Every structure is written in structure tokens, then in C-alpha cells.
Amino acid sequence: GKTTEDKVKFTVIKVDSVSADYATQITDVIGDQDILHFVGPKGTGDITLTATVTPNTQAVKDNISWEGATEDPSDPLKATVSRTAATRHTVKIKLDNGQELKELRVWVVWASGSGNNTTAVHIVRGQVTDQHSPPQTGPGTGVSAGWEFEFTITPLTMLTDANRPDFTDGKAGDPPAGTHITTGNPLSGGATLKWDVSRRMRVRALSPNVGTVWFDDPGGAIFDNLPNANLIQESYPGDTVKGNDDTSTGDEDNTPDANGKVSSEDSPTCPALRDVAGGVGDTVELRLQFGEFLRLEIEGTWTKVSDFYNWRMHGKLEKGATDKYITTGADGVCNTTKAGDDVQDIPVNQGKPNTIIITAGPNQTLDTTAAGDDQVSGNTIISGANGIANTTASEDDVQVIAVNNGESYTVCVSAGANGQIDTNPAGDDEAERWWVDDGSVSDATNNGW
């Protein structure tokens, strides 16, 4: 008999791609590689998802539906999810008959920050190397405080789901470039991983009478152009993802723990200056204001994923009225004999021993022969036990301290048990006073700028 062959035509419908605004598709994922993952920061409004399909016909479009997202009534290939809260959106693109075409995860990420003032604001005292030429070292004063910070990443499932974006690798690129105002170091070293706790900073200096040369030299420009009664040395960056107080990761733990927490710490000291600077009643104030935050590198683009946790460190000092020690004068030779319970730190007619008096010149070779009790130390000559330069530089070597002089403004008599100087300075020696606290503050505000 006659055979009739029926032909059935099948149309294969597939989702070719999905794009999103306010979120970025992630290439490195953990788990099912067929699931598309998008990540973006919390913000106002919605994330719009747009699909492309094959075949791209109206009949196919009319057969598309979205699960876990709000379909655009005017375009069935578009749908939205909210970005107003940190969460995971599980989205599926389906046919009206229930057949699943593509599964997505849209991750809206944000972190909450907190801080703890672990060490209250306090005076610190020690040796300060200033910015004279050549630099001089002597007793100085600063103000310091200690802080710890913690950021909790939400949603936690972004770190724990079997199917999730993979942010465990090292950074793909450096964070925004720049130079640290304090140290002069590049900001490129401020991140090594994709998650990174960072810090922005602004700086104002109020030093109407004390000049740059008396401050510590940390390598940057934070004490430049002083004296000045009111000078903004650094403003917050215009780019909110730039951490202009972040040059390394040694004070950070950027690997999220089991609870989604990352952390950092900071212990700024400001200002740090020589006690010989200024006169009684002079004031110096350095206002440091910070914003701690978390950033995430998403497909090569650094993105801020937290609010700023604002805090400040205002170091304010006043030159005290009580003599605390006596220093040598400009010639670096002690002329003063102690009285009362004061301590004779340098014998009379001597200077500070083992100080550099000559360095090698442009030829980088020491051409000078040490005289008296001076001694060769590497490519320099240092004073001997008497602290007095006995050697004259030869060839192109550099005379750092003049012959018959010692290092200027070094402590030769200091206060004893009673805490004050009982001795009157002799010759060009000088009685010096400490800088004392004049209302320094460190707290979780950005007030008083």
C-alpha cells in the first residue's frame, strides 16, 4: 500500500546572552559553569537585565517569561531586580510552558563597617629626625591613637554558595594611582587581593610659627610649606574608590572569614616635631580626617562596596613653659655643668659621640683620612668619644659638621627626678621645653575640619 510520511518541524529556542546595567557579568565562577553571575554594589533603583534569544522573532519573545525578576511589560526580553538592598537574586528565564532556558544569579553586594578606638589619644615622646640640611636628630613630641576596623560582607552566600562568583584570586590590576601625602609611597601597593579594606584621608595643618624644617621627615609632603596658620595639605579624592592613605596591606586582613568579615587597623602619629622648635605658647595642630571603606575589584574595575566609616585624629600641641633639658647650641659643644639632681648627658666641652661629620662626595669614595679620635665608618667619618669633629674633608668629600663642632641642638643636660631643670645654661647652650597636649582628639566623627 501507499505510505504517508509526516514531517514535524522543531524550533530550538535558546538564550544567547544576558547583559545588565549597574552589575557586571563575572567570568570566574565556582560551581555550575552554565549559571550566569552578575555582581554590582547596592544603590538606588533597579538592575535591568536584557536577554538576547534565537530565533529573535516576536512569537518567541511573546513566549518568554522571567522568574525571580520583574518583567518589562513593553519588552519581554527585559526584566529588573532591585539593588536597594544587599542580596542574592536567583533569576530564571523560561518559556511559558515552564521550560527553563537560562539561570542567573544577580548579587547585590554591600558591607557594613564598624570601628573601635583601641588606644586613646596620647602624647608620645622620642627621637625625631627633622628636615634641616643635613637632618638633625633630637628629642621630640607627637600625638598618637590606635584604631581597629571591621567590615561585614552581605550577602554571606556570595562567599559560601556552591554556585557563586570567585573573588579569591589576587587583584587583576592596581587600585587608582597616586602618591601618599605622608610617606610619598605609591598607592598601587594598597591592594593585593580583590577584596580590600582601604582608607581615604584629608589633612589640614595649622602651624603659624613653626616651619617645615622642625618636623619629622616621613618622606612625603605632609609638613611642606610651613609655617602657615591654616593650610589644607590634602583633600579627599574625587574618586571615591581611591584610598589615598593606603600604600600597603600589612595592616589589613582582606580574606573574608567564615562570617564574611575583613578588617584593618591604624595608629597615626601627628604631628611629630623637635622640642627645640618654637617658643613658649606656640601651637601646632595637624588635623587628619579619615574614611575607612571596603572596595572590590569586579572584572578589573575597583568598586566601592561600603559606606565610609569616618573617624579623625587631631593632634594639637602647645610649647610648654617648664624647662625639661638643656641642649648644645649651634656649635654642638656642651658648655653647661649640671646642677641639683639634673643629669649630665654630655660632658662639658664635648659633643654627641659617633655622629657623622664627613660623607663621601660625588665620586662615592671616601678620600679623607680621619684625624684625632674620629673614625671611618663605611663611606663616612664619624666623631669619636668626645663628639667633636677633628677632621677636615679632602677632595670632593662633604663636611657635614665643621671642625671643632659637634651636632647642633643635642641634649647635654636633662631633668632629674624632680622633672624640671635646675641648671642654668652656659655659653650658647639653650634650655628647652617640651611640647604638651593642647586638646588633641580622636573619635568616630569628621567634625572640626
QUIMODA-V708648 format. One record per residue. N is the residue number from 0. RES is the residue in one letter. OMEGA is omega in degrees with one decimal (999 if undefined). D_CENTER is the distance of its C-alpha to the mean C-alpha in whole Angstrom. Layout:
BEGIN
N,RES,OMEGA,D_CENTER / N,RES,OMEGA,D_CENTER
END
This chain:
BEGIN
0,G,-176.0,90 / 1,K,-179.7,87 / 2,T,177.1,84 / 3,T,-178.6,81 / 4,E,176.6,77 / 5,D,178.0,75 / 6,K,-179.7,71 / 7,V,-179.1,68 / 8,K,179.0,65 / 9,F,175.3,62 / 10,T,178.6,59 / 11,V,179.6,55 / 12,I,179.0,53 / 13,K,173.9,49 / 14,V,-178.8,45 / 15,D,-176.6,44 / 16,S,172.9,41 / 17,V,175.5,38 / 18,S,-178.1,36 / 19,A,167.2,33 / 20,D,-177.4,32 / 21,Y,174.6,28 / 22,A,-174.9,28 / 23,T,177.4,28 / 24,Q,-176.2,30 / 25,I,-178.1,29 / 26,T,179.7,30 / 27,D,-177.9,29 / 28,V,176.5,31 / 29,I,178.5,32 / 30,G,-175.9,36 / 31,D,-176.2,38 / 32,Q,178.4,38 / 33,D,178.1,40 / 34,I,177.3,38 / 35,L,179.7,36 / 36,H,176.5,32 / 37,F,-179.3,30 / 38,V,175.3,27 / 39,G,-179.7,25 / 40,P,173.6,23 / 41,K,179.2,25 / 42,G,179.0,26 / 43,T,174.6,29 / 44,G,-172.0,32 / 45,D,166.9,33 / 46,I,179.6,33 / 47,T,177.6,36 / 48,L,-179.6,37 / 49,T,-179.2,40 / 50,A,168.1,42 / 51,T,-174.3,44 / 52,V,172.8,48 / 53,T,-4.1,51 / 54,P,-176.1,53 / 55,N,-179.2,52 / 56,T,179.9,55 / 57,Q,-179.8,55 / 58,A,178.1,57 / 59,V,179.9,54 / 60,K,-178.6,52 / 61,D,-177.9,54 / 62,N,-177.8,54 / 63,I,173.1,50 / 64,S,-177.6,49 / 65,W,173.8,45 / 66,E,-179.5,44 / 67,G,176.9,41 / 68,A,-178.8,40 / 69,T,-176.5,42 / 70,E,175.0,45 / 71,D,-176.4,45 / 72,P,-178.7,48 / 73,S,-178.7,49 / 74,D,-176.9,47 / 75,P,177.5,48 / 76,L,178.6,45 / 77,K,175.7,42 / 78,A,-177.4,41 / 79,T,168.4,38 / 80,V,-177.7,36 / 81,S,174.3,34 / 82,R,-176.3,30 / 83,T,178.1,30 / 84,A,178.5,29 / 85,A,-176.0,27 / 86,T,170.5,30 / 87,R,173.2,32 / 88,H,173.0,35 / 89,T,-173.3,37 / 90,V,176.1,39 / 91,K,174.3,43 / 92,I,-173.5,45 / 93,K,165.4,48 / 94,L,-177.9,52 / 95,D,178.6,54 / 96,N,178.1,56 / 97,G,179.9,53 / 98,Q,-178.9,52 / 99,E,179.6,48 / 100,L,-177.8,47 / 101,K,176.4,43 / 102,E,-178.5,41 / 103,L,165.3,37 / 104,R,175.8,34 / 105,V,-175.4,32 / 106,W,172.9,29 / 107,V,-170.2,27 / 108,V,174.3,24 / 109,W,178.9,21 / 110,A,175.1,19 / 111,S,-175.5,20 / 112,G,175.2,17 / 113,S,-179.5,17 / 114,G,179.8,16 / 115,N,178.4,17 / 116,N,-172.0,17 / 117,T,178.2,18 / 118,T,-176.9,18 / 119,A,179.3,20 / 120,V,-174.9,19 / 121,H,176.5,21 / 122,I,171.6,22 / 123,V,-179.4,21 / 124,R,179.9,23 / 125,G,178.9,23 / 126,Q,179.8,24 / 127,V,173.9,22 / 128,T,-170.8,22 / 129,D,-174.5,22 / 130,Q,170.4,23 / 131,H,176.0,26 / 132,S,-0.5,28 / 133,P,180.0,29 / 134,P,177.2,26 / 135,Q,-178.0,27 / 136,T,177.9,26 / 137,G,-178.8,27 / 138,P,179.6,27 / 139,G,-173.6,24 / 140,T,174.1,22 / 141,G,177.3,19 / 142,V,-175.8,18 / 143,S,173.4,15 / 144,A,-179.6,15 / 145,G,-178.7,14 / 146,W,170.5,13 / 147,E,-176.0,13 / 148,F,180.0,13 / 149,E,176.0,16 / 150,F,-179.8,16 / 151,T,-174.4,20 / 152,I,176.5,21 / 153,T,1.6,24 / 154,P,179.1,27 / 155,L,-179.9,27 / 156,T,176.7,30 / 157,M,-179.8,27 / 158,L,-171.4,26 / 159,T,-176.7,30 / 160,D,173.9,32 / 161,A,177.3,35 / 162,N,-173.7,34 / 163,R,172.6,31 / 164,P,-177.4,28 / 165,D,177.2,26 / 166,F,-175.9,23 / 167,T,-177.3,23 / 168,D,173.3,22 / 169,G,-178.9,19 / 170,K,175.0,18 / 171,A,-179.2,20 / 172,G,-179.0,18 / 173,D,171.8,15 / 174,P,-177.9,13 / 175,P,-171.6,13 / 176,A,177.3,13 / 177,G,-178.5,12 / 178,T,-178.4,10 / 179,H,-177.0,8 / 180,I,-176.5,10 / 181,T,-173.1,9 / 182,T,-173.9,10 / 183,G,-179.0,11 / 184,N,179.3,10 / 185,P,179.7,10 / 186,L,-177.2,8 / 187,S,179.6,11 / 188,G,-175.2,10 / 189,G,178.6,7 / 190,A,173.5,11 / 191,T,179.6,14 / 192,L,179.3,16 / 193,K,170.3,17 / 194,W,-178.3,16 / 195,D,170.8,12 / 196,V,-175.6,10 / 197,S,-175.0,7 / 198,R,170.7,6 / 199,R,-173.5,7 / 200,M,165.9,8 / 201,R,-170.7,11 / 202,V,173.3,13 / 203,R,178.6,16 / 204,A,176.4,18 / 205,L,-176.5,22 / 206,S,-172.4,24 / 207,P,-173.3,27 / 208,N,-175.2,29 / 209,V,-174.9,26 / 210,G,-177.1,25 / 211,T,-171.6,22 / 212,V,-175.8,24 / 213,W,-177.2,24 / 214,F,172.2,20 / 215,D,178.2,18 / 216,D,-179.1,17 / 217,P,177.3,14 / 218,G,-178.7,14 / 219,G,-171.7,13 / 220,A,-171.8,15 / 221,I,179.5,13 / 222,F,-178.9,17 / 223,D,170.7,19 / 224,N,174.1,22 / 225,L,11.7,23 / 226,P,174.2,25 / 227,N,-174.6,25 / 228,A,-177.1,26 / 229,N,-172.5,23 / 230,L,173.6,21 / 231,I,-179.5,18 / 232,Q,-177.8,15 / 233,E,175.3,13 / 234,S,173.6,14 / 235,Y,178.4,12 / 236,P,174.4,13 / 237,G,176.8,16 / 238,D,-173.3,15 / 239,T,178.1,14 / 240,V,-179.1,13 / 241,K,177.1,10 / 242,G,-175.0,7 / 243,N,170.4,6 / 244,D,-173.9,3 / 245,D,-178.4,3 / 246,T,-179.2,6 / 247,S,-178.3,7 / 248,T,-177.2,9 / 249,G,179.4,10 / 250,D,-176.4,9 / 251,E,167.2,10 / 252,D,-171.9,14 / 253,N,174.6,14 / 254,T,-177.2,18 / 255,P,177.6,20 / 256,D,-175.2,22 / 257,A,178.7,26 / 258,N,177.9,25 / 259,G,-175.6,22 / 260,K,169.8,20 / 261,V,-171.2,16 / 262,S,175.6,14 / 263,S,176.3,10 / 264,E,179.2,10 / 265,D,178.5,8 / 266,S,-177.6,11 / 267,P,172.1,10 / 268,T,-178.7,13 / 269,C,-25.2,14 / 270,P,172.7,16 / 271,A,-176.2,18 / 272,L,-179.0,21 / 273,R,178.3,25 / 274,D,-178.9,27 / 275,V,-178.5,30 / 276,A,170.8,28 / 277,G,178.7,30 / 278,G,-177.4,33 / 279,V,178.9,34 / 280,G,175.7,33 / 281,D,177.4,30 / 282,T,174.5,26 / 283,V,178.0,23 / 284,E,174.3,20 / 285,L,-179.3,17 / 286,R,175.4,15 / 287,L,177.5,12 / 288,Q,-168.6,12 / 289,F,169.3,9 / 290,G,177.9,10 / 291,E,-179.7,9 / 292,F,177.6,11 / 293,L,175.5,13 / 294,R,-177.9,14 / 295,L,175.9,17 / 296,E,-178.6,18 / 297,I,179.9,22 / 298,E,175.4,24 / 299,G,179.7,21 / 300,T,179.2,20 / 301,W,-174.2,17 / 302,T,176.6,17 / 303,K,-175.5,16 / 304,V,172.9,18 / 305,S,167.0,17 / 306,D,172.4,17 / 307,F,168.0,14 / 308,Y,-173.0,14 / 309,N,174.8,14 / 310,W,-175.9,13 / 311,R,173.6,13 / 312,M,178.1,14 / 313,H,177.0,17 / 314,G,-179.4,18 / 315,K,-176.9,21 / 316,L,173.6,24 / 317,E,178.7,27 / 318,K,-176.4,29 / 319,G,-176.1,32 / 320,A,-177.4,36 / 321,T,177.4,36 / 322,D,-177.9,37 / 323,K,177.5,35 / 324,Y,177.1,36 / 325,I,177.6,37 / 326,T,170.0,36 / 327,T,175.9,38 / 328,G,-177.0,38 / 329,A,-177.8,37 / 330,D,175.6,40 / 331,G,-178.9,38 / 332,V,-179.4,41 / 333,C,178.1,42 / 334,N,-167.9,45 / 335,T,172.9,45 / 336,T,-175.3,46 / 337,K,174.2,45 / 338,A,178.7,47 / 339,G,-178.7,47 / 340,D,177.6,45 / 341,D,-176.3,42 / 342,V,178.2,41 / 343,Q,-176.9,42 / 344,D,176.7,38 / 345,I,179.2,40 / 346,P,177.7,44 / 347,V,-180.0,46 / 348,N,175.0,46 / 349,Q,177.3,43 / 350,G,179.2,39 / 351,K,-176.0,36 / 352,P,172.6,37 / 353,N,175.2,35 / 354,T,-178.0,34 / 355,I,179.7,33 / 356,I,179.0,36 / 357,I,173.5,37 / 358,T,176.5,35 / 359,A,-180.0,36 / 360,G,-176.8,36 / 361,P,179.8,36 / 362,N,175.8,38 / 363,Q,176.3,36 / 364,T,178.2,39 / 365,L,-176.3,39 / 366,D,-172.2,43 / 367,T,174.3,43 / 368,T,-178.0,46 / 369,A,178.7,44 / 370,A,179.5,47 / 371,G,178.4,48 / 372,D,174.3,45 / 373,D,-174.7,42 / 374,Q,173.8,41 / 375,V,176.5,40 / 376,S,-176.1,36 / 377,G,-179.5,35 / 378,N,-179.4,35 / 379,T,168.4,35 / 380,I,-179.7,38 / 381,I,177.5,37 / 382,S,178.3,39 / 383,G,-175.2,41 / 384,A,-177.6,42 / 385,N,175.8,43 / 386,G,-177.7,40 / 387,I,177.5,42 / 388,A,178.1,41 / 389,N,-169.3,45 / 390,T,174.9,44 / 391,T,-177.9,44 / 392,A,177.6,42 / 393,S,177.5,45 / 394,E,-177.9,44 / 395,D,177.2,41 / 396,D,-173.5,39 / 397,V,177.7,37 / 398,Q,-177.9,38 / 399,V,178.3,35 / 400,I,-176.5,37 / 401,A,177.1,40 / 402,V,-178.9,43 / 403,N,176.3,44 / 404,N,170.8,41 / 405,G,178.8,38 / 406,E,-176.0,34 / 407,S,168.5,34 / 408,Y,173.5,33 / 409,T,-175.9,33 / 410,V,177.4,34 / 411,C,174.2,38 / 412,V,179.9,39 / 413,S,-176.4,37 / 414,A,177.4,38 / 415,G,-174.0,40 / 416,A,-177.9,40 / 417,N,173.1,41 / 418,G,177.5,37 / 419,Q,-177.3,39 / 420,I,175.6,40 / 421,D,-172.8,44 / 422,T,172.0,44 / 423,N,179.8,45 / 424,P,179.2,43 / 425,A,179.6,46 / 426,G,179.4,46 / 427,D,175.5,43 / 428,D,-174.1,41 / 429,E,171.4,38 / 430,A,-175.7,38 / 431,E,-178.4,34 / 432,R,176.0,33 / 433,W,163.3,29 / 434,W,-178.1,27 / 435,V,-178.7,27 / 436,D,-178.6,25 / 437,D,177.2,26 / 438,G,176.6,25 / 439,S,-177.4,21 / 440,V,172.4,20 / 441,S,-178.5,17 / 442,D,-173.4,18 / 443,A,174.1,17 / 444,T,169.1,18 / 445,N,179.6,17 / 446,N,171.3,20 / 447,G,-178.7,21 / 448,W,999,19
END
